[in-house]
Amino acid sequence: MLEDLWENLVLARDLDGELDREEAIERVGRTKVEGARAEGRRGRRRLVLNA
C-alpha cells in the first residue's frame, strides 16, 4: 500500500513537470512512467473532444 502511494506520487510529479522523466523512471520504472504518460494523453484528448 505504501509502495502504491509512492508510485502515484512520483507519477503525478512527473506528469505535472515537477520531476524529470529520467528520475521518475529510476524511481518507479519505465513501464509505469510510460503507461501513466499514455493514460494522461488519452485523458487530455477526451477533455478536448468533450469541450
PQR file of N, CA, C, O and H, with PARSE charges and radii, in Angstrom:
ATOM      1  N   MET A   1       0.823  -1.190   0.000 -0.4000 1.5000
ATOM      2  CA  MET A   1       0.000   0.000   0.000 -0.0000 2.0000
ATOM      3  C   MET A   1       0.873   1.262   0.000  0.5500 1.7000
ATOM      4  O   MET A   1       0.619   2.189  -0.769 -0.5500 1.4000
ATOM      5  N   LEU A   2       1.872   1.300   0.838 -0.4000 1.5000
ATOM      6  CA  LEU A   2       2.760   2.454   0.873 -0.0000 2.0000
ATOM      7  C   LEU A   2       3.523   2.593  -0.444  0.5500 1.7000
ATOM      8  O   LEU A   2       3.756   3.703  -0.923 -0.5500 1.4000
ATOM      9  H   LEU A   2       2.078   0.547   1.463  0.4000 1.0000
ATOM     10  N   GLU A   3       3.907   1.454  -1.021 -0.4000 1.5000
ATOM     11  CA  GLU A   3       4.605   1.473  -2.310 -0.0000 2.0000
ATOM     12  C   GLU A   3       3.703   2.053  -3.409  0.5500 1.7000
ATOM     13  O   GLU A   3       4.174   2.789  -4.276 -0.5500 1.4000
ATOM     14  H   GLU A   3       3.717   0.552  -0.632  0.4000 1.0000
ATOM     15  N   ASP A   4       2.419   1.722  -3.368 -0.4000 1.5000
ATOM     16  CA  ASP A   4       1.467   2.266  -4.350 -0.0000 2.0000
ATOM     17  C   ASP A   4       1.353   3.785  -4.221  0.5500 1.7000
ATOM     18  O   ASP A   4       1.306   4.500  -5.222 -0.5500 1.4000
ATOM     19  H   ASP A   4       2.037   1.125  -2.663  0.4000 1.0000
ATOM     20  N   LEU A   5       1.310   4.263  -2.992 -0.4000 1.5000
ATOM     21  CA  LEU A   5       1.240   5.710  -2.760 -0.0000 2.0000
ATOM     22  C   LEU A   5       2.491   6.406  -3.289  0.5500 1.7000
ATOM     23  O   LEU A   5       2.410   7.466  -3.910 -0.5500 1.4000
ATOM     24  H   LEU A   5       1.348   3.682  -2.178  0.4000 1.0000
ATOM     25  N   TRP A   6       3.648   5.795  -3.034 -0.4000 1.5000
ATOM     26  CA  TRP A   6       4.913   6.346  -3.526 -0.0000 2.0000
ATOM     27  C   TRP A   6       4.908   6.420  -5.051  0.5500 1.7000
ATOM     28  O   TRP A   6       5.276   7.444  -5.626 -0.5500 1.4000
ATOM     29  H   TRP A   6       3.713   4.934  -2.530  0.4000 1.0000
ATOM     30  N   GLU A   7       4.494   5.341  -5.702 -0.4000 1.5000
ATOM     31  CA  GLU A   7       4.456   5.322  -7.164 -0.0000 2.0000
ATOM     32  C   GLU A   7       3.506   6.395  -7.696  0.5500 1.7000
ATOM     33  O   GLU A   7       3.841   7.097  -8.650 -0.5500 1.4000
ATOM     34  H   GLU A   7       4.195   4.509  -5.235  0.4000 1.0000
ATOM     35  N   ASN A   8       2.334   6.526  -7.093 -0.4000 1.5000
ATOM     36  CA  ASN A   8       1.379   7.543  -7.524 -0.0000 2.0000
ATOM     37  C   ASN A   8       1.942   8.945  -7.367  0.5500 1.7000
ATOM     38  O   ASN A   8       1.727   9.800  -8.226 -0.5500 1.4000
ATOM     39  H   ASN A   8       2.062   5.955  -6.319  0.4000 1.0000
ATOM     40  N   LEU A   9       2.653   9.185  -6.286 -0.4000 1.5000
ATOM     41  CA  LEU A   9       3.265  10.491  -6.069 -0.0000 2.0000
ATOM     42  C   LEU A   9       4.319  10.786  -7.128  0.5500 1.7000
ATOM     43  O   LEU A   9       4.343  11.878  -7.697 -0.5500 1.4000
ATOM     44  H   LEU A   9       2.828   8.490  -5.589  0.4000 1.0000
ATOM     45  N   VAL A  10       5.182   9.827  -7.390 -0.4000 1.5000
ATOM     46  CA  VAL A  10       6.233  10.001  -8.402 -0.0000 2.0000
ATOM     47  C   VAL A  10       5.602  10.240  -9.765  0.5500 1.7000
ATOM     48  O   VAL A  10       6.022  11.146 -10.485 -0.5500 1.4000
ATOM     49  H   VAL A  10       5.163   8.940  -6.928  0.4000 1.0000
ATOM     50  N   LEU A  11       4.609   9.452 -10.133 -0.4000 1.5000
ATOM     51  CA  LEU A  11       3.966   9.603 -11.442 -0.0000 2.0000
ATOM     52  C   LEU A  11       3.235  10.940 -11.566  0.5500 1.7000
ATOM     53  O   LEU A  11       3.274  11.575 -12.620 -0.5500 1.4000
ATOM     54  H   LEU A  11       4.267   8.716  -9.549  0.4000 1.0000
ATOM     55  N   ALA A  12       2.579  11.361 -10.509 -0.4000 1.5000
ATOM     56  CA  ALA A  12       1.890  12.657 -10.538 -0.0000 2.0000
ATOM     57  C   ALA A  12       2.891  13.796 -10.693  0.5500 1.7000
ATOM     58  O   ALA A  12       2.649  14.728 -11.460 -0.5500 1.4000
ATOM     59  H   ALA A  12       2.547  10.846  -9.653  0.4000 1.0000
ATOM     60  N   ARG A  13       4.002  13.733  -9.981 -0.4000 1.5000
ATOM     61  CA  ARG A  13       5.020  14.782 -10.105 -0.0000 2.0000
ATOM     62  C   ARG A  13       5.634  14.789 -11.491  0.5500 1.7000
ATOM     63  O   ARG A  13       5.955  15.853 -12.019 -0.5500 1.4000
ATOM     64  H   ARG A  13       4.198  12.976  -9.358  0.4000 1.0000
ATOM     65  N   ASP A  14       5.803  13.610 -12.091 -0.4000 1.5000
ATOM     66  CA  ASP A  14       6.321  13.527 -13.454 -0.0000 2.0000
ATOM     67  C   ASP A  14       5.341  14.183 -14.422  0.5500 1.7000
ATOM     68  O   ASP A  14       5.743  15.004 -15.246 -0.5500 1.4000
ATOM     69  H   ASP A  14       5.541  12.746 -11.661  0.4000 1.0000
ATOM     70  N   LEU A  15       4.072  13.832 -14.331 -0.4000 1.5000
ATOM     71  CA  LEU A  15       3.066  14.384 -15.246 -0.0000 2.0000
ATOM     72  C   LEU A  15       2.893  15.888 -15.066  0.5500 1.7000
ATOM     73  O   LEU A  15       2.594  16.598 -16.026 -0.5500 1.4000
ATOM     74  H   LEU A  15       3.746  13.165 -13.662  0.4000 1.0000
ATOM     75  N   ASP A  16       3.077  16.372 -13.852 -0.4000 1.5000
ATOM     76  CA  ASP A  16       2.963  17.807 -13.586 -0.0000 2.0000
ATOM     77  C   ASP A  16       4.223  18.580 -13.961  0.5500 1.7000
ATOM     78  O   ASP A  16       4.245  19.808 -13.884 -0.5500 1.4000
ATOM     79  H   ASP A  16       3.320  15.795 -13.072  0.4000 1.0000
ATOM     80  N   GLY A  17       5.270  17.866 -14.364 -0.4000 1.5000
ATOM     81  CA  GLY A  17       6.513  18.525 -14.737 -0.0000 2.0000
ATOM     82  C   GLY A  17       7.394  18.898 -13.565  0.5500 1.7000
ATOM     83  O   GLY A  17       8.363  19.640 -13.728 -0.5500 1.4000
ATOM     84  H   GLY A  17       5.253  16.868 -14.426  0.4000 1.0000
ATOM     85  N   GLU A  18       7.075  18.398 -12.393 -0.4000 1.5000
ATOM     86  CA  GLU A  18       7.855  18.702 -11.192 -0.0000 2.0000
ATOM     87  C   GLU A  18       9.058  17.778 -11.033  0.5500 1.7000
ATOM     88  O   GLU A  18       9.952  18.038 -10.228 -0.5500 1.4000
ATOM     89  H   GLU A  18       6.288  17.795 -12.260  0.4000 1.0000
ATOM     90  N   LEU A  19       9.068  16.693 -11.811 -0.4000 1.5000
ATOM     91  CA  LEU A  19      10.115  15.688 -11.699 -0.0000 2.0000
ATOM     92  C   LEU A  19      10.573  15.321 -13.102  0.5500 1.7000
ATOM     93  O   LEU A  19       9.754  15.121 -13.999 -0.5500 1.4000
ATOM     94  H   LEU A  19       8.341  16.481 -12.465  0.4000 1.0000
ATOM     95  N   ASP A  20      11.857  15.235 -13.283 -0.4000 1.5000
ATOM     96  CA  ASP A  20      12.433  14.854 -14.566 -0.0000 2.0000
ATOM     97  C   ASP A  20      11.997  13.434 -14.931  0.5500 1.7000
ATOM     98  O   ASP A  20      11.930  12.562 -14.064 -0.5500 1.4000
ATOM     99  H   ASP A  20      12.522  15.397 -12.554  0.4000 1.0000
ATOM    100  N   ARG A  21      11.705  13.206 -16.196 -0.4000 1.5000
ATOM    101  CA  ARG A  21      11.241  11.892 -16.672 -0.0000 2.0000
ATOM    102  C   ARG A  21      12.230  10.792 -16.312  0.5500 1.7000
ATOM    103  O   ARG A  21      11.831   9.730 -15.833 -0.5500 1.4000
ATOM    104  H   ARG A  21      11.760  13.914 -16.900  0.4000 1.0000
ATOM    105  N   GLU A  22      13.496  11.033 -16.534 -0.4000 1.5000
ATOM    106  CA  GLU A  22      14.501  10.007 -16.239 -0.0000 2.0000
ATOM    107  C   GLU A  22      14.561   9.695 -14.748  0.5500 1.7000
ATOM    108  O   GLU A  22      14.774   8.547 -14.359 -0.5500 1.4000
ATOM    109  H   GLU A  22      13.820  11.895 -16.923  0.4000 1.0000
ATOM    110  N   GLU A  23      14.376  10.704 -13.926 -0.4000 1.5000
ATOM    111  CA  GLU A  23      14.376  10.475 -12.479 -0.0000 2.0000
ATOM    112  C   GLU A  23      13.154   9.640 -12.080  0.5500 1.7000
ATOM    113  O   GLU A  23      13.247   8.751 -11.233 -0.5500 1.4000
ATOM    114  H   GLU A  23      14.203  11.636 -14.242  0.4000 1.0000
ATOM    115  N   ALA A  24      12.018   9.937 -12.697 -0.4000 1.5000
ATOM    116  CA  ALA A  24      10.808   9.150 -12.424 -0.0000 2.0000
ATOM    117  C   ALA A  24      11.020   7.700 -12.839  0.5500 1.7000
ATOM    118  O   ALA A  24      10.620   6.781 -12.124 -0.5500 1.4000
ATOM    119  H   ALA A  24      11.942  10.659 -13.385  0.4000 1.0000
ATOM    120  N   ILE A  25      11.649   7.496 -13.991 -0.4000 1.5000
ATOM    121  CA  ILE A  25      11.926   6.138 -14.464 -0.0000 2.0000
ATOM    122  C   ILE A  25      12.830   5.408 -13.482  0.5500 1.7000
ATOM    123  O   ILE A  25      12.611   4.230 -13.201 -0.5500 1.4000
ATOM    124  H   ILE A  25      11.974   8.243 -14.572  0.4000 1.0000
ATOM    125  N   GLU A  26      13.831   6.083 -12.963 -0.4000 1.5000
ATOM    126  CA  GLU A  26      14.729   5.463 -11.976 -0.0000 2.0000
ATOM    127  C   GLU A  26      13.969   5.047 -10.718  0.5500 1.7000
ATOM    128  O   GLU A  26      14.277   4.023 -10.107 -0.5500 1.4000
ATOM    129  H   GLU A  26      14.009   7.040 -13.191  0.4000 1.0000
ATOM    130  N   ARG A  27      12.979   5.846 -10.340 -0.4000 1.5000
ATOM    131  CA  ARG A  27      12.262   5.587  -9.091 -0.0000 2.0000
ATOM    132  C   ARG A  27      11.188   4.518  -9.211  0.5500 1.7000
ATOM    133  O   ARG A  27      11.019   3.717  -8.291 -0.5500 1.4000
ATOM    134  H   ARG A  27      12.729   6.677 -10.836  0.4000 1.0000
ATOM    135  N   VAL A  28      10.443   4.484 -10.340 -0.4000 1.5000
ATOM    136  CA  VAL A  28       9.320   3.536 -10.430 -0.0000 2.0000
ATOM    137  C   VAL A  28       9.357   2.637 -11.662  0.5500 1.7000
ATOM    138  O   VAL A  28       8.548   1.715 -11.771 -0.5500 1.4000
ATOM    139  H   VAL A  28      10.580   5.135 -11.087  0.4000 1.0000
ATOM    140  N   GLY A  29      10.272   2.884 -12.582 -0.4000 1.5000
ATOM    141  CA  GLY A  29      10.396   2.027 -13.751 -0.0000 2.0000
ATOM    142  C   GLY A  29       9.789   2.635 -15.013  0.5500 1.7000
ATOM    143  O   GLY A  29       8.806   3.374 -14.962 -0.5500 1.4000
ATOM    144  H   GLY A  29      10.929   3.633 -12.493  0.4000 1.0000
ATOM    145  N   ARG A  30      10.397   2.307 -16.128 -0.4000 1.5000
ATOM    146  CA  ARG A  30       9.996   2.859 -17.431 -0.0000 2.0000
ATOM    147  C   ARG A  30       8.553   2.491 -17.788  0.5500 1.7000
ATOM    148  O   ARG A  30       7.808   3.331 -18.293 -0.5500 1.4000
ATOM    149  H   ARG A  30      11.196   1.707 -16.170  0.4000 1.0000
ATOM    150  N   THR A  31       8.159   1.244 -17.529 -0.4000 1.5000
ATOM    151  CA  THR A  31       6.819   0.794 -17.903 -0.0000 2.0000
ATOM    152  C   THR A  31       5.737   1.626 -17.217  0.5500 1.7000
ATOM    153  O   THR A  31       4.756   2.013 -17.852 -0.5500 1.4000
ATOM    154  H   THR A  31       8.765   0.562 -17.119  0.4000 1.0000
ATOM    155  N   LYS A  32       5.910   1.899 -15.940 -0.4000 1.5000
ATOM    156  CA  LYS A  32       4.901   2.667 -15.205 -0.0000 2.0000
ATOM    157  C   LYS A  32       4.866   4.119 -15.651  0.5500 1.7000
ATOM    158  O   LYS A  32       3.790   4.705 -15.771 -0.5500 1.4000
ATOM    159  H   LYS A  32       6.707   1.584 -15.425  0.4000 1.0000
ATOM    160  N   VAL A  33       6.035   4.707 -15.898 -0.4000 1.5000
ATOM    161  CA  VAL A  33       6.086   6.105 -16.345 -0.0000 2.0000
ATOM    162  C   VAL A  33       5.441   6.237 -17.719  0.5500 1.7000
ATOM    163  O   VAL A  33       4.625   7.132 -17.938 -0.5500 1.4000
ATOM    164  H   VAL A  33       6.909   4.231 -15.801  0.4000 1.0000
ATOM    165  N   GLU A  34       5.798   5.357 -18.638 -0.4000 1.5000
ATOM    166  CA  GLU A  34       5.239   5.438 -19.985 -0.0000 2.0000
ATOM    167  C   GLU A  34       3.743   5.158 -19.975  0.5500 1.7000
ATOM    168  O   GLU A  34       2.995   5.781 -20.729 -0.5500 1.4000
ATOM    169  H   GLU A  34       6.460   4.630 -18.460  0.4000 1.0000
ATOM    170  N   GLY A  35       3.296   4.231 -19.136 -0.4000 1.5000
ATOM    171  CA  GLY A  35       1.864   3.945 -19.018 -0.0000 2.0000
ATOM    172  C   GLY A  35       1.087   5.136 -18.494  0.5500 1.7000
ATOM    173  O   GLY A  35       0.010   5.456 -18.998 -0.5500 1.4000
ATOM    174  H   GLY A  35       3.904   3.725 -18.524  0.4000 1.0000
ATOM    175  N   ALA A  36       1.638   5.793 -17.478 -0.4000 1.5000
ATOM    176  CA  ALA A  36       0.967   6.961 -16.910 -0.0000 2.0000
ATOM    177  C   ALA A  36       0.917   8.101 -17.924  0.5500 1.7000
ATOM    178  O   ALA A  36      -0.090   8.802 -18.021 -0.5500 1.4000
ATOM    179  H   ALA A  36       2.513   5.532 -17.069  0.4000 1.0000
ATOM    180  N   ARG A  37       1.992   8.286 -18.672 -0.4000 1.5000
ATOM    181  CA  ARG A  37       2.015   9.338 -19.698 -0.0000 2.0000
ATOM    182  C   ARG A  37       0.997   9.037 -20.802  0.5500 1.7000
ATOM    183  O   ARG A  37       0.310   9.944 -21.272 -0.5500 1.4000
ATOM    184  H   ARG A  37       2.810   7.717 -18.593  0.4000 1.0000
ATOM    185  N   ALA A  38       0.896   7.773 -21.218 -0.4000 1.5000
ATOM    186  CA  ALA A  38      -0.079   7.405 -22.247 -0.0000 2.0000
ATOM    187  C   ALA A  38      -1.500   7.635 -21.742  0.5500 1.7000
ATOM    188  O   ALA A  38      -2.347   8.147 -22.474 -0.5500 1.4000
ATOM    189  H   ALA A  38       1.454   7.036 -20.836  0.4000 1.0000
ATOM    190  N   GLU A  39      -1.754   7.263 -20.515 -0.4000 1.5000
ATOM    191  CA  GLU A  39      -3.080   7.469 -19.920 -0.0000 2.0000
ATOM    192  C   GLU A  39      -3.393   8.958 -19.816  0.5500 1.7000
ATOM    193  O   GLU A  39      -4.523   9.378 -20.064 -0.5500 1.4000
ATOM    194  H   GLU A  39      -1.065   6.847 -19.921  0.4000 1.0000
ATOM    195  N   GLY A  40      -2.397   9.750 -19.450 -0.4000 1.5000
ATOM    196  CA  GLY A  40      -2.581  11.198 -19.372 -0.0000 2.0000
ATOM    197  C   GLY A  40      -2.927  11.797 -20.724  0.5500 1.7000
ATOM    198  O   GLY A  40      -3.776  12.684 -20.810 -0.5500 1.4000
ATOM    199  H   GLY A  40      -1.479   9.409 -19.248  0.4000 1.0000
ATOM    200  N   ARG A  41      -2.280  11.325 -21.779 -0.4000 1.5000
ATOM    201  CA  ARG A  41      -2.587  11.819 -23.132 -0.0000 2.0000
ATOM    202  C   ARG A  41      -4.013  11.459 -23.519  0.5500 1.7000
ATOM    203  O   ARG A  41      -4.719  12.279 -24.106 -0.5500 1.4000
ATOM    204  H   ARG A  41      -1.590  10.605 -21.709  0.4000 1.0000
ATOM    205  N   ARG A  42      -4.444  10.251 -23.199 -0.4000 1.5000
ATOM    206  CA  ARG A  42      -5.814   9.840 -23.527 -0.0000 2.0000
ATOM    207  C   ARG A  42      -6.816  10.697 -22.770  0.5500 1.7000
ATOM    208  O   ARG A  42      -7.849  11.080 -23.320 -0.5500 1.4000
ATOM    209  H   ARG A  42      -3.870   9.586 -22.722  0.4000 1.0000
ATOM    210  N   GLY A  43      -6.521  11.001 -21.515 -0.4000 1.5000
ATOM    211  CA  GLY A  43      -7.414  11.834 -20.714 -0.0000 2.0000
ATOM    212  C   GLY A  43      -7.542  13.237 -21.270  0.5500 1.7000
ATOM    213  O   GLY A  43      -8.643  13.784 -21.333 -0.5500 1.4000
ATOM    214  H   GLY A  43      -5.682  10.691 -21.068  0.4000 1.0000
ATOM    215  N   ARG A  44      -6.422  13.827 -21.675 -0.4000 1.5000
ATOM    216  CA  ARG A  44      -6.459  15.170 -22.256 -0.0000 2.0000
ATOM    217  C   ARG A  44      -7.225  15.165 -23.572  0.5500 1.7000
ATOM    218  O   ARG A  44      -7.959  16.108 -23.869 -0.5500 1.4000
ATOM    219  H   ARG A  44      -5.527  13.383 -21.624  0.4000 1.0000
ATOM    220  N   ARG A  45      -7.060  14.113 -24.358 -0.4000 1.5000
ATOM    221  CA  ARG A  45      -7.747  14.015 -25.651 -0.0000 2.0000
ATOM    222  C   ARG A  45      -9.257  13.965 -25.413  0.5500 1.7000
ATOM    223  O   ARG A  45     -10.016  14.589 -26.154 -0.5500 1.4000
ATOM    224  H   ARG A  45      -6.464  13.347 -24.117  0.4000 1.0000
ATOM    225  N   ARG A  46      -9.701  13.233 -24.390 -0.4000 1.5000
ATOM    226  CA  ARG A  46     -11.135  13.164 -24.090 -0.0000 2.0000
ATOM    227  C   ARG A  46     -11.650  14.535 -23.685  0.5500 1.7000
ATOM    228  O   ARG A  46     -12.749  14.921 -24.084 -0.5500 1.4000
ATOM    229  H   ARG A  46      -9.085  12.726 -23.788  0.4000 1.0000
ATOM    230  N   LEU A  47     -10.879  15.277 -22.900 -0.4000 1.5000
ATOM    231  CA  LEU A  47     -11.304  16.607 -22.480 -0.0000 2.0000
ATOM    232  C   LEU A  47     -11.491  17.525 -23.678  0.5500 1.7000
ATOM    233  O   LEU A  47     -12.465  18.275 -23.739 -0.5500 1.4000
ATOM    234  H   LEU A  47      -9.987  14.964 -22.576  0.4000 1.0000
ATOM    235  N   VAL A  48     -10.570  17.472 -24.630 -0.4000 1.5000
ATOM    236  CA  VAL A  48     -10.653  18.318 -25.817 -0.0000 2.0000
ATOM    237  C   VAL A  48     -11.872  17.929 -26.649  0.5500 1.7000
ATOM    238  O   VAL A  48     -12.604  18.796 -27.125 -0.5500 1.4000
ATOM    239  H   VAL A  48      -9.779  16.863 -24.582  0.4000 1.0000
ATOM    240  N   LEU A  49     -12.089  16.634 -26.822 -0.4000 1.5000
ATOM    241  CA  LEU A  49     -13.219  16.173 -27.630 -0.0000 2.0000
ATOM    242  C   LEU A  49     -14.568  16.514 -26.990  0.5500 1.7000
ATOM    243  O   LEU A  49     -15.554  16.725 -27.696 -0.5500 1.4000
ATOM    244  H   LEU A  49     -11.494  15.930 -26.435  0.4000 1.0000
ATOM    245  N   ASN A  50     -14.611  16.567 -25.671 -0.4000 1.5000
ATOM    246  CA  ASN A  50     -15.864  16.866 -24.983 -0.0000 2.0000
ATOM    247  C   ASN A  50     -16.108  18.359 -24.803  0.5500 1.7000
ATOM    248  O   ASN A  50     -17.180  18.757 -24.346 -0.5500 1.4000
ATOM    249  H   ASN A  50     -13.809  16.396 -25.098  0.4000 1.0000
ATOM    250  N   ALA A  51     -15.141  19.181 -25.151 -0.4000 1.5000
ATOM    251  CA  ALA A  51     -15.275  20.637 -24.943 -0.0000 2.0000
ATOM    252  C   ALA A  51     -16.240  21.256 -25.914  0.5500 1.7000
ATOM    253  O   ALA A  51     -16.466  22.466 -25.873 -0.5500 1.4000
ATOM    254  H   ALA A  51     -14.270  18.857 -25.522  0.4000 1.0000
TER
END
